[in-house]
């Protein structure tokens, strides 16, 4: 099953709610934001120890947010970069768009991932760390090359499926999504860079893993 970019941007799943909005900022602002983030952020490629081996993650990232929004992952503590003006603009637009659709949300942090091309990737995961609370809401903005986010059910309740995320799109993973689904950005022969911004709210004690 694949939910393509040609379908109406509406609720893709009803329970848990998975909703995509195909236009967030509009042009030329969306492309300007892609270039600004690419040029102005201090992109990092940390080395993490997984399964007994230390290796660089297969993408670049920046953790950004309120000063207290720290997290621990793979034995390291990550401190957020201060909010960048362009990211604040995107965050506020996301909050307004969600509010206009009856979803009240606040975000104190965002993980930005930069994918140079289709070979950069993100493995299977759920954003379900305790510091996100029992029922987290995640809002993911995609800028740049269109790629599919792959979903699979944790309890085998249905077939895996793709959700294509075009440039300037917003994907709402509403409350309950992380309990039932995992997602991944798998390698694809797709040219062009992509930057994703996954907004979330973490407890002041931090502790979440870098996913999105």
C-alpha positions as CSV (number, residue, x, y, z in Angstrom):
1,X,0.0,0.0,0.0
2,X,1.3,3.5,-0.9
3,X,-0.4,6.8,-0.2
4,X,0.8,9.0,-3.0
5,X,1.3,12.8,-3.2
6,X,-1.5,12.9,-5.7
7,X,-4.2,12.1,-3.2
8,X,-6.1,14.8,-1.3
9,X,-4.2,16.0,1.8
10,X,-6.5,14.9,4.5
11,X,-6.7,12.2,7.1
12,X,-4.8,9.1,5.9
13,X,-5.6,7.0,8.9
14,X,-8.5,7.6,11.3
15,X,-7.3,5.6,14.3
16,X,-4.6,6.5,15.2
17,X,-5.0,9.7,13.2
18,X,-2.3,10.3,10.6
19,X,-2.9,13.5,8.6
20,X,-0.9,15.1,5.9
21,X,-1.1,18.7,4.7
22,X,0.5,19.2,1.3
23,X,1.2,22.9,1.6
24,X,2.5,24.6,4.7
25,X,4.5,27.7,3.9
26,X,3.8,28.1,0.2
27,X,6.3,29.2,-2.4
28,X,8.7,30.9,-2.6
29,X,9.0,30.7,1.2
30,X,9.3,26.9,1.4
31,X,12.3,26.8,-1.0
32,X,13.9,29.8,0.7
33,X,13.6,28.0,4.0
34,X,15.2,24.9,2.6
35,X,18.2,27.0,1.4
36,X,18.4,28.9,4.7
37,X,18.4,25.9,6.9
38,X,20.9,24.1,4.6
39,X,23.3,27.1,4.7
40,X,22.9,28.6,8.1
41,X,22.6,25.6,10.6
42,X,25.6,23.9,12.1
43,X,24.8,20.4,10.8
44,X,26.4,17.6,12.8
45,X,26.9,13.9,12.2
46,X,27.4,12.4,15.6
47,X,28.9,8.9,16.2
48,X,26.7,6.7,18.2
49,X,27.3,3.3,19.7
50,X,24.7,0.7,18.6
51,X,24.9,-3.0,19.0
52,X,28.5,-2.7,20.4
53,X,29.8,-0.7,17.5
54,X,30.4,3.1,17.1
55,X,29.6,4.6,13.8
56,X,28.3,7.9,12.3
57,X,24.6,8.2,11.8
58,X,23.6,8.0,8.1
59,X,22.4,11.6,7.9
60,X,23.2,15.0,9.5
61,X,21.2,16.5,12.3
62,X,20.6,19.5,14.6
63,X,18.8,19.2,17.9
64,X,17.2,22.6,18.7
65,X,14.8,24.0,21.3
66,X,14.4,25.5,24.7
67,X,17.4,25.3,26.9
68,X,15.9,22.6,29.2
69,X,15.0,20.3,26.3
70,X,18.0,18.0,26.6
71,X,18.0,14.3,25.8
72,X,20.2,11.2,26.4
73,X,20.8,8.6,23.7
74,X,23.4,5.9,23.4
75,X,25.1,7.1,26.6
76,X,25.4,10.7,25.4
77,X,23.6,13.9,26.5
78,X,22.6,16.2,23.7
79,X,22.1,19.9,24.5
80,X,19.7,21.8,22.1
81,X,20.9,24.6,19.9
82,X,19.1,27.9,20.4
83,X,16.0,28.4,18.3
84,X,16.9,29.7,14.8
85,X,14.6,32.5,13.5
86,X,13.6,30.4,10.4
87,X,12.7,27.4,12.5
88,X,10.6,29.5,14.9
89,X,8.7,30.8,11.8
90,X,8.1,27.2,10.7
91,X,7.1,26.1,14.2
92,X,4.6,28.9,14.6
93,X,3.1,28.1,11.2
94,X,2.7,24.5,12.2
95,X,1.0,25.4,15.4
96,X,-1.4,27.7,13.6
97,X,-2.2,25.1,10.9
98,X,-2.9,22.5,13.5
99,X,-5.0,24.8,15.5
100,X,-7.0,25.7,12.4
101,X,-7.8,22.0,12.2
102,X,-8.8,21.6,15.8
103,X,-5.5,20.3,17.1
104,X,-4.0,22.2,20.0
105,X,-0.2,21.7,20.3
106,X,2.9,23.3,21.8
107,X,6.5,22.4,21.0
108,X,9.6,23.1,23.0
109,X,12.0,21.3,20.7
110,X,12.7,20.0,17.2
111,X,15.0,17.5,15.6
112,X,16.2,18.6,12.1
113,X,17.5,15.8,9.9
114,X,19.4,16.6,6.6
115,X,19.5,13.9,4.0
116,X,22.0,14.6,1.2
117,X,20.3,12.2,-1.2
118,X,18.3,9.0,-1.2
119,X,21.1,6.9,0.3
120,X,20.9,8.8,3.6
121,X,18.3,7.2,5.9
122,X,16.5,6.7,9.2
123,X,15.9,3.2,10.7
124,X,12.7,1.8,12.1
125,X,11.6,3.4,15.4
126,X,8.7,4.9,17.3
127,X,8.9,8.2,19.1
128,X,7.7,6.7,22.3
129,X,10.3,7.5,24.9
130,X,9.0,8.1,28.4
131,X,10.0,11.8,28.3
132,X,7.5,12.4,25.5
133,X,4.7,11.4,27.8
134,X,2.2,8.6,27.5
135,X,0.5,10.0,24.3
136,X,2.9,12.2,22.3
137,X,1.9,14.3,19.3
138,X,4.6,14.7,16.6
139,X,4.5,17.1,13.7
140,X,6.9,16.5,10.9
141,X,7.7,19.1,8.1
142,X,9.4,18.0,4.9
143,X,11.4,20.4,2.7
144,X,13.2,19.3,-0.5
145,X,13.2,16.0,-2.3
146,X,10.0,14.1,-2.0
147,X,10.5,10.7,-0.2
148,X,8.1,8.1,1.3
149,X,8.0,7.5,5.0
150,X,7.4,3.8,5.6
151,X,5.0,2.7,8.3
152,X,4.4,-0.7,9.9
153,X,2.1,-1.9,12.6
154,X,3.6,-3.0,15.8
155,X,1.1,-5.8,16.4
156,X,0.8,-6.9,12.8
157,X,-2.7,-5.4,12.5
158,X,-2.3,-4.5,8.8
159,X,0.1,-4.3,5.9
160,X,3.0,-1.9,5.9
161,X,2.4,1.3,3.8
162,X,4.2,4.3,2.5
163,X,3.2,8.0,2.9
164,X,4.9,10.2,0.3
165,X,6.0,13.5,1.8
166,X,6.3,16.2,-0.9
167,X,8.3,19.5,-0.5
168,X,6.5,21.9,1.9
169,X,4.3,19.2,3.4
170,X,3.3,18.7,7.1
171,X,2.6,15.2,8.6
172,X,0.7,15.0,11.8
173,X,1.3,11.8,13.8
174,X,-1.5,12.4,16.3
175,X,-1.8,10.9,19.8
176,X,-1.7,7.1,19.8
177,X,0.3,6.8,16.6
178,X,3.5,5.9,18.4
179,X,1.8,3.2,20.4
180,X,0.7,1.4,17.3
181,X,3.1,2.2,14.5
182,X,6.8,2.3,13.7
183,X,8.2,4.4,10.8
184,X,11.4,4.6,8.8
185,X,12.9,6.6,6.0
186,X,14.4,3.8,3.9
187,X,17.1,4.2,1.2
188,X,15.8,5.0,-2.2
189,X,17.3,6.0,-5.6
190,X,15.9,9.6,-5.2
191,X,18.2,12.5,-6.0
192,X,18.3,15.8,-4.2
193,X,18.6,16.8,-0.6
194,X,15.8,16.7,2.0
195,X,15.5,18.4,5.3
196,X,12.9,17.2,7.9
197,X,11.8,19.0,11.0
198,X,10.1,16.9,13.7
199,X,8.5,19.1,16.3
200,X,7.7,17.6,19.7
201,X,7.4,18.5,23.4
202,X,9.9,16.8,25.9
203,X,10.0,17.0,29.6
204,X,12.6,19.3,31.1
205,X,14.7,16.3,32.2
206,X,15.3,15.3,28.6
207,X,16.0,11.7,27.5
208,X,14.5,11.2,24.0
209,X,16.2,9.5,21.2
210,X,17.0,11.4,18.0
211,X,14.3,10.2,15.6
212,X,12.1,11.8,13.0
